[in-house]
Amino acid sequence: MKIRETIGRILAGGLLGIGIGYSIAVVFSSIYGEFSPAPPQLIEQVGSLKAAQLLLMYSALIGMVFAGMQFVWEKENWSLFKSTVIYFTVNLASMSFAGYQLYWFPHILSGYISYIIIYVVVFTIMWFIFYMKAKKEVAAMNEKINKNTNVDNPTD
């Protein structure tokens, strides 16, 4: 992949991350009945405006990391296991860093462990969905290749 394409992908990921981050903030705010850009612990420490700025910054960072890590799926000489472990680990690290800074989980070991469990469950579900979709696409491509091969080289 060219550098220009990679930079474009990363910047687009940052914008997508901001959109997702603020969408999540709106959903949680709707549940609680009042807009809050971040958990109360963060707002108490830095104020509402600074919390919104931090949400913007860390949401962009997460989106950029997720988008930048897409290259692991394009490495033809890497196994699916290797790509998955690297993608999982780097993204977990970025999510954990941002989550800690934004008070997405209590700053105690049990809070972090709960956060990791939720991350693993969501990651596994999403990975399985994307895997099944890719498997279906590969099967369709193979079927098309087999049909074209049989038309070009009839065995009768």
Secondary structure, DSSP 8 states (H G I E B T S, - for coil): --HHHHHHHHHHHHHHHHHHHHHHHHHHHHHHTS--SS-HHHHHHH-HHHHHHHHHHHHHHHHHHHHHGGGGGG-TTS-HHHHHHHHHHHHHHHHHHHHHHTTSS-SSHHHHHHHHHHHHHHHHHHHHHHHHHHHHHHHHHHHHHHHHHHHHS---
